[in-house]
Amino acid sequence: MENTVEYLLWERIPAEGRAEVDRLITAGRNIPAIQAMRQHAGAPTPELRDCIDLLNLRFLALGRNREDDAG
């Protein structure tokens, strides 16, 4: 991830929150994943659009990781 709003948002989320977000995304539970992002990021609460953008980036990153594991 480059130095974008999404990167800065991901950096605000502590490690345990990141693990929860990734687990939810992997399970296809996108709305709870966004809720977890907003909960773990703290104040100020991130904008919904930023969370959706981060969700999409994490989905792609997690998909690449699964392909790397399989190959």
N, CA, C and O of each residue as an XYZ file, in Angstrom:
284
protein
N       0.852     -1.176      0.000
C       0.000      0.000      0.000
C       0.897      1.239      0.000
O       1.848      1.332      0.777
N       0.589      2.153     -0.854
C       1.360      3.381     -0.888
C       0.869      4.329      0.190
O      -0.067      4.001      0.920
N       1.478      5.492      0.304
C       1.136      6.459      1.342
C      -0.153      7.183      0.972
O      -0.121      8.313      0.483
N      -1.266      6.541      1.203
C      -2.581      7.074      0.883
C      -3.417      7.141      2.143
O      -2.987      6.725      3.219
N      -4.605      7.666      1.994
C      -5.538      7.711      3.128
C      -5.770      6.298      3.659
O      -5.838      6.091      4.871
N      -5.892      5.327      2.752
C      -6.148      3.958      3.178
C      -4.966      3.409      3.983
O      -5.158      2.724      4.987
N      -3.741      3.715      3.532
C      -2.553      3.277      4.249
C      -2.531      3.895      5.640
O      -2.265      3.209      6.627
N      -2.811      5.192      5.715
C      -2.814      5.862      7.008
C      -3.886      5.293      7.926
O      -3.668      5.160      9.130
N      -5.035      4.959      7.366
C      -6.098      4.337      8.156
C      -5.642      2.976      8.665
O      -5.840      2.664      9.839
N      -5.033      2.158      7.806
C      -4.576      0.821      8.207
C      -3.539      0.942      9.327
O      -3.522      0.119     10.242
N      -2.683      1.949      9.263
C      -1.666      2.166     10.288
C      -2.277      2.560     11.635
O      -1.678      2.305     12.679
N      -3.441      3.169     11.623
C      -4.119      3.566     12.873
C      -4.734      2.385     13.603
O      -5.005      2.468     14.801
N      -4.957      1.294     12.897
C      -5.621      0.124     13.496
C      -4.555     -0.746     14.153
O      -3.576     -1.115     13.504
N      -4.732     -1.083     15.450
C      -3.741     -1.929     16.117
C      -3.725     -3.347     15.528
O      -4.660     -3.754     14.838
N      -2.659     -4.083     15.808
C      -2.449     -5.414     15.219
C      -3.636     -6.342     15.423
O      -4.035     -7.040     14.490
N      -4.204     -6.366     16.612
C      -5.341     -7.265     16.858
C      -6.560     -6.844     16.043
O      -7.338     -7.691     15.602
N      -6.726     -5.547     15.843
C      -7.815     -5.051     14.999
C      -7.601     -5.402     13.541
O      -8.550     -5.748     12.837
N      -6.364     -5.314     13.084
C      -6.041     -5.696     11.703
C      -6.341     -7.167     11.461
O      -6.891     -7.538     10.424
N      -5.972     -8.004     12.436
C      -6.235     -9.440     12.305
C      -7.735     -9.706     12.231
O      -8.181    -10.545     11.448
N      -8.518     -8.988     13.050
C      -9.970     -9.147     13.025
C     -10.544     -8.712     11.682
O     -11.384     -9.404     11.107
N     -10.093     -7.573     11.188
C     -10.569     -7.060      9.900
C     -10.260     -8.072      8.795
O     -11.135     -8.403      7.995
N      -9.025     -8.563      8.749
C      -8.643     -9.530      7.715
C      -9.465    -10.810      7.820
O      -9.874    -11.374      6.805
N      -9.707    -11.269      9.048
C     -10.505    -12.487      9.244
C     -11.927    -12.277      8.731
O     -12.486    -13.158      8.078
N     -12.507    -11.134      9.017
C     -13.866    -10.841      8.563
C     -13.938    -10.725      7.045
O     -14.876    -11.224      6.424
N     -12.946    -10.068      6.451
C     -12.927     -9.937      4.989
C     -12.797    -11.310      4.345
O     -13.494    -11.612      3.376
N     -11.909    -12.140      4.879
C     -11.718    -13.490      4.341
C     -13.001    -14.312      4.439
O     -13.274    -15.153      3.583
N     -13.783    -14.065      5.483
C     -15.051    -14.785      5.677
C     -16.191    -14.189      4.859
O     -17.314    -14.693      4.897
N     -15.907    -13.109      4.112
C     -16.953    -12.481      3.305
C     -17.898    -11.604      4.104
O     -18.999    -11.299      3.646
N     -17.483    -11.198      5.286
C     -18.329    -10.389      6.169
C     -17.869     -8.926      6.101
O     -17.225     -8.413      7.017
N     -18.218     -8.280      4.996
C     -17.702     -6.939      4.711
C     -18.240     -5.860      5.641
O     -17.480     -4.991      6.068
N     -19.514     -5.893      5.961
C     -20.070     -4.862      6.843
C     -19.461     -4.959      8.238
O     -19.053     -3.934      8.784
N     -19.380     -6.159      8.843
C     -18.679     -6.235     10.133
C     -17.203     -5.829     10.034
O     -16.649     -5.295     10.994
N     -16.565     -6.075      8.890
C     -15.166     -5.667      8.714
C     -15.052     -4.147      8.752
O     -14.136     -3.607      9.373
N     -15.974     -3.458      8.095
C     -15.972     -1.998      8.108
C     -16.263     -1.488      9.515
O     -15.639     -0.529      9.970
N     -17.201     -2.121     10.200
C     -17.496     -1.725     11.577
C     -16.261     -1.887     12.457
O     -15.976     -1.033     13.296
N     -15.532     -2.982     12.266
C     -14.312     -3.218     13.048
C     -13.256     -2.165     12.737
O     -12.575     -1.685     13.644
N     -13.110     -1.799     11.461
C     -12.151     -0.749     11.095
C     -12.467      0.535     11.847
O     -11.586      1.159     12.437
N     -13.721      0.913     11.816
C     -14.126      2.182     12.430
C     -13.973      2.124     13.945
O     -13.612      3.119     14.573
N     -14.248      0.960     14.534
C     -14.121      0.794     15.984
C     -12.657      0.838     16.410
O     -12.312      1.530     17.367
N     -11.805      0.116     15.716
C     -10.405     -0.005     16.118
C      -9.557      1.207     15.748
O      -8.512      1.427     16.361
N      -9.977      1.997     14.765
C      -9.174      3.144     14.324
C      -9.183      4.278     15.345
O      -8.281      5.115     15.355
N     -10.197      4.304     16.199
C     -10.271      5.359     17.201
C     -10.739      6.676     16.609
O     -11.213      6.743     15.475
N     -10.590      7.726     17.417
C     -11.053      9.048     17.002
C      -9.967      9.748     16.196
O      -8.784      9.574     16.487
N     -10.329     10.513     15.218
C     -11.675     10.670     14.679
C     -12.076      9.437     13.872
O     -11.248      8.791     13.231
N     -13.360      9.137     13.925
C     -13.881      7.977     13.201
C     -13.644      8.154     11.712
O     -13.994      9.185     11.139
N     -13.040      7.130     11.078
C     -12.777      7.255      9.639
C     -14.061      7.338      8.822
O     -15.097      6.796      9.209
N     -13.973      8.020      7.696
C     -15.105      8.134      6.786
C     -15.439      6.757      6.202
O     -14.553      5.926      6.004
N     -16.701      6.533      5.936
C     -17.150      5.268      5.369
C     -16.456      4.987      4.035
O     -16.047      3.854      3.782
N     -16.321      5.994      3.190
C     -15.674      5.817      1.873
C     -14.236      5.321      2.029
O     -13.788      4.464      1.268
N     -13.512      5.860      3.017
C     -12.140      5.426      3.264
C     -12.102      3.963      3.709
O     -11.212      3.208      3.319
N     -13.075      3.576      4.525
C     -13.150      2.182      4.983
C     -13.454      1.239      3.815
O     -12.885      0.151      3.724
N     -14.343      1.659      2.936
C     -14.671      0.822      1.768
C     -13.451      0.683      0.869
O     -13.171     -0.407      0.369
N     -12.725      1.768      0.660
C     -11.513      1.705     -0.157
C     -10.479      0.773      0.478
O      -9.841     -0.016     -0.218
N     -10.316      0.866      1.795
C      -9.377     -0.008      2.493
C      -9.838     -1.461      2.411
O      -9.021     -2.359      2.209
N     -11.126     -1.694      2.564
C     -11.663     -3.047      2.448
C     -11.315     -3.645      1.084
O     -10.900     -4.801      1.001
N     -11.479     -2.878      0.036
C     -11.158     -3.368     -1.303
C      -9.670     -3.680     -1.447
O      -9.304     -4.694     -2.041
N      -8.816     -2.821     -0.911
C      -7.377     -3.071     -0.967
C      -6.987     -4.319     -0.175
O      -6.164     -5.117     -0.624
N      -7.581     -4.479      1.000
C      -7.261     -5.656      1.823
C      -7.779     -6.929      1.148
O      -7.116     -7.966      1.185
N      -8.944     -6.853      0.541
C      -9.499     -8.008     -0.181
C      -8.524     -8.460     -1.263
O      -8.247     -9.651     -1.399
N      -8.008     -7.512     -2.024
C      -7.046     -7.842     -3.075
C      -5.757     -8.403     -2.479
O      -5.221     -9.388     -2.987
N      -5.258     -7.791     -1.414
C      -4.022     -8.257     -0.783
C      -4.194     -9.663     -0.215
O      -3.304    -10.502     -0.353
N      -5.321     -9.918      0.414
C      -5.559    -11.243      0.990
C      -5.710    -12.287     -0.102
O      -5.268    -13.424      0.059
N      -6.330    -11.911     -1.212
C      -6.465    -12.835     -2.338
C      -5.120    -13.192     -2.917
O      -4.881    -14.345     -3.275
N      -4.222    -12.201     -3.015
C      -2.874    -12.452     -3.519
C      -2.123    -13.376     -2.575
O      -1.388    -14.256     -3.023
N      -2.300    -13.185     -1.273
C      -1.617    -14.042     -0.298
C      -2.079    -15.488     -0.421
O      -1.271    -16.410     -0.308
N      -3.371    -15.691     -0.650
C      -3.889    -17.066     -0.805
C      -3.346    -17.699     -2.077
O      -3.029    -18.889     -2.090
N      -3.236    -16.919     -3.146
C      -2.674    -17.450     -4.388
C      -1.204    -17.810     -4.204
O      -0.739    -18.812     -4.747
N      -0.465    -16.996     -3.438
C       0.940    -17.287     -3.181
C       1.087    -18.573     -2.375
O       1.989    -19.371     -2.627
N       0.195    -18.769     -1.405
C       0.231    -19.982     -0.585
C      -0.089    -21.218     -1.409
O       0.499    -22.277     -1.187
N      -1.011    -21.101     -2.357
C      -1.423    -22.240     -3.163
C      -0.389    -22.589     -4.240
O      -0.282    -23.747     -4.644
N       0.361    -21.604     -4.696
C       1.290    -21.815     -5.809
C       2.621    -22.149     -5.350
O       3.521    -22.357     -6.163
